[in-house]
Every structure is written in C-alpha cells, then in structure tokens.
Amino acid sequence: MLTLDATALRADAAPVVQRLRKPRVGFLGVGWIGRHRMAAMAQSGRIDVAALADPSDESLHQARALVPEAATLDSFDALLEAPLDGVVIATPSALHAAQAEAALARGMAVFCQKPLARSAAETLGVVDAARRADRLLRVDLSYRHTEAMRRIRAMVAAGDLGDIYAVDLVFHNAYGPDKPWFRDPHLSGGGCVIDLGIHLVDLALWALDFPSVRGVSSRLFAHGHLLPPAPDVVEDHAIAQLDLAGGAVVRLACSWNLPAGCDALIEATFHGTRGGAAMKNVAGSFYDFVAERFDGTRTIRLVEPPDAWGGRAAVQWATELAEGAGFDPDIERVVDVARVLDAIYGR
C-alpha cells in the first residue's frame, strides 16, 4: 500500500480498471505535490508508474520508496524518449507550457499542476497543442473536487439558490512559497493571484457554468504598497472584482504571509435570490472543508470533514486516460481563467 504523511489528502479508494495494458505514465517533478499525485494514481490501479525524473536526488529517493519498480531517468529529454502514454508535470511554473507542449507533440497525454502556463497566450498554446495531437490534457484545479464545492455547484445548477448575483472569494495563506522562483514574476507569472487566486477564479466560473466576464478591476500590493499594472515584482496581496454577464459580481481577495490569526482562510460564498451557500475551511485547515446553506438567519450544514479530495483530479485524469480518452474541449476553460488572471494583472 502506497502512503504519504498527509493522510487527509488520500485519493478515494476505487476498483482497478481492467484492461490488457495499463497506461504507462511518467512523473516529471516528484517533490511533495508530485509524489502525492503519483501515489493517488498508483493506489487507484488505473495506471502504471513507469518513470520518474527530478533534479533532486532526495525527491527521487522518496518517490522510489513508494514505487520501486519505476525507472529513474536523468532528464526531461530522457522522459520524452521513454515509451509512455502520459506525463504528470509538477515542475516550476515557467517550465509547464514548454514541457506540456513537448510531451503532447510526442503523443503523450498530460496532467499538469496549476498554472498550466504563465499567461493566457501561453495557456492557449498548450491547449492548441493538445487539440492538434488529440491527447487528453487536464490541470490540477483540485478544489473543484472537494465534496463541499461539488455540493454547492449542484445546488446552483438546480436553481436551489435562485439567481446568483454575488460571489465572495477568499484565500489568505499565513505562509508564503519557499522556492525563490515564486518571487520572480518572469518565472512564476505572478504572485498570490496566480498561485492562490487561480483556484478562486476557477471555482466561481465553474460553479456558475462559465458566464462571460465583462469587466475586471483590481488592486495588487507588495509589502503593503500598491503596485502599478503589469508590475515587475510579485504581489503578496490582491483584491479584484469581476463583473459577469447578467450583472452578477465576483469579489476576490487573496494573499501570502497575511497575519490572519490562523494558517489559512479559504472561503467561496454564493449569494442568490433564494438563499446562500458557502464552502469554508475548518479551523484554519488547508484540507478540511464544510459546505453550508444559508436561509435567512438559519445555517444548515451540508458537508463536513473528513473528505479525501486531494488526489481526485489526478485519479480522474488517470481513469480517463485508461479509458482511451483523447482531447476534451472542456480544457479550453483554463484559457478563460487565464484571461481573467491577465486582466487582474493588467496585461
């Protein structure tokens, strides 16, 4: 049995997909997040973990302890030459687009950590490459797969909340990234917005079935100082408003290193003409969420922890790959999200 320390993020148990040959998948980048997604896919039984590549010997050692049968390769080029059906990419953001396009051009399906690329133009390039190759492409927008957000999206779709006219989104992280490339906008594509805000924008648009975004306004800050449009430093605090077709408004706030009194504040609240609903993290947790329904002054708890959501997006991709899925036009929605992020950054 493959295990990781973060048991709160274990993938759902699922029956093994029977086929003559499981897809052979390579893992590019096996730091903590890469190892977790690898373990989730391996535990699902959908794929064979065939190859690993990472410049860190320590990361490779820890990954090999989980899948000793996997080959260890010394470079991305070597991974591209391997007989693989798919590649999971968990490398620094600046590398995602080029690595994904190279893998797709070799006929490999791709599962990539967010962001898929640093800008909408780069993102569109990867999606176009997947379309040309007719290969499955997914991005690890994992908060979609919490049971709390699944329940809220279903309520919105069913009209239980009436017409949604306002959405409030928050992701404040009391910590900040520990890798230097996160602080270089040319490598990261931005700061807390592209790191945390991408999840919020995706959740709002996904829950509302991707309405048109008619306008975006924002203010970005670094160490408390307001930044100009297209800044040459990364922001650590951002406030934005999205004006949607039909008049609904989405308000977003996200940050790194905010003294919030707990590890994290994560919320997505939907206000409708027949009531409201919210996904909220519990006691500052990055992993535990509830879903609540609001009727006047009454709060109804809909979903509570535990919920092993962390590996669901990875297992979904593995399952689709095992079933022979090719290009899915739904991936084009990541371009919509990237365009909103570009507008927040003023580029």
Secondary structure, DSSP 8 states (H G I E B T S, - for coil): ----S-GGG----------SS--EEEEE--SHHHHHHHHHHHHHTSSEEEEEE-S-HHHHHHHHHH-TTSEEESSHHHHHHS--SEEEE-S-HHHHHHHHHHHHHTT-EEEE-S-SSSSHHHHHHHHHHHHHHT--EEE--GGGGSHHHHHHHHHHHHTTT-SEEEEEEEEEESS---SGGGG-HHHHSSSHIIIIIHHHHHHHHHHTT---EEEEEEEEEETTEE--SS-SS--SEEEEEEEETTS-EEEEEEEES---SSSEEEEEEEEETTEEEEEEESTT-SS-EEEEEEETTEEEEEE-S----TTHHHHHHHHHHHTT----GGGGHHHHHHHHHHHHHT-
